[in-house]
C-alpha cells in the first residue's frame, strides 16, 4: 500500500507512461503509412538524354542522378523514420519487461 492510500484502495497508474506507450507507436505507424502512400503515388519520373554540345555554352546539371523522383525519396525517408520510431519503442518495451 502507498502512504496516501486507505485500506482497500489501489494506486492509480501513471497516465504519462501509458499515454506515451500508445501515442508513440501510433505516430510511428502513421509515419510509415503516410510515407508509403507518398512513395507509391510519386512513382513517375521523366527520362531523357543529353549530349555534348560545345557551341551552346550551357552546362548540364542533373537533379541528383537518381532513378526515382524526389517525392518518392521523401516518402521513403518518412517510412524509414517511422520504422525507426517503432523499433526504438519496441526496444524500450522489451528492455523494461526484462528487468
C-alpha positions in Angstrom: 0.0 0.0 0.0 1.1 3.6 -0.6 1.4 6.3 2.0 -1.7 8.1 0.8 -4.0 5.1 0.2 -6.5 3.8 2.7 -7.1 0.2 3.3 -8.6 -1.5 0.2 -7.6 1.3 -2.2 -5.3 0.8 -5.1 -2.9 3.4 -6.5 -3.8 4.7 -10.0 -1.4 4.1 -12.8 0.7 7.0 -14.2 -1.1 8.5 -17.2 2.1 9.9 -18.8 3.7 6.5 -19.2 0.5 4.8 -20.6 -0.2 7.7 -23.0 3.3 7.6 -24.4 3.1 3.8 -24.7 0.2 4.2 -27.1 0.9 7.5 -28.8 4.5 7.0 -29.9 3.8 3.6 -31.7 0.7 5.1 -33.3 2.7 8.1 -34.6 5.4 5.7 -35.9 2.8 3.6 -37.7 1.1 6.7 -39.1 4.5 7.9 -40.4 5.1 4.5 -42.1 1.6 4.6 -43.8 2.0 8.2 -44.9 5.5 7.6 -46.2 4.4 4.5 -48.2 1.4 6.4 -49.7 3.6 9.3 -50.7 6.3 7.0 -52.2 3.6 5.0 -54.1 1.8 8.0 -55.6 5.0 9.7 -56.8 6.5 7.0 -58.9 6.6 8.7 -62.3 9.9 10.2 -63.4 10.9 11.7 -66.7 13.9 10.2 -68.5 15.7 11.9 -71.3 19.1 12.1 -72.8 21.7 14.7 -73.3 24.7 15.1 -75.5 27.9 17.1 -75.7 27.2 20.5 -77.3 30.4 22.5 -77.4 28.9 25.6 -79.0 25.9 26.1 -76.8 27.8 27.5 -73.7 25.5 25.7 -71.3 26.3 23.3 -68.6 24.2 20.3 -67.9 23.1 19.9 -64.2 21.3 16.8 -63.2 18.7 16.6 -60.4 20.7 14.2 -58.1 21.1 11.5 -60.7 18.6 9.2 -59.1 16.1 7.0 -61.0 13.3 7.8 -58.6 11.5 11.1 -58.1 12.2 13.4 -55.2 8.6 12.8 -53.9 9.4 9.0 -53.8 12.6 9.7 -52.0 10.8 11.8 -49.4 8.2 9.2 -48.9 10.8 6.5 -48.4 12.6 8.7 -45.8 9.4 9.3 -43.9 8.8 5.5 -44.0 12.3 4.8 -42.6 11.8 7.3 -39.8 8.5 5.7 -38.8 10.1 2.3 -38.8 13.0 3.6 -36.6 10.4 5.1 -34.1 8.6 1.7 -34.0 11.9 -0.2 -33.5 13.0 2.2 -30.8 9.7 1.9 -28.9 9.8 -1.9 -29.2 13.3 -2.0 -27.8 12.2 0.1 -24.9 9.3 -2.1 -24.2 11.5 -5.3 -24.3 14.1 -3.7 -22.1 11.6 -2.7 -19.5 10.0 -6.1 -19.5 13.3 -8.0 -19.0 14.2 -6.1 -15.8 
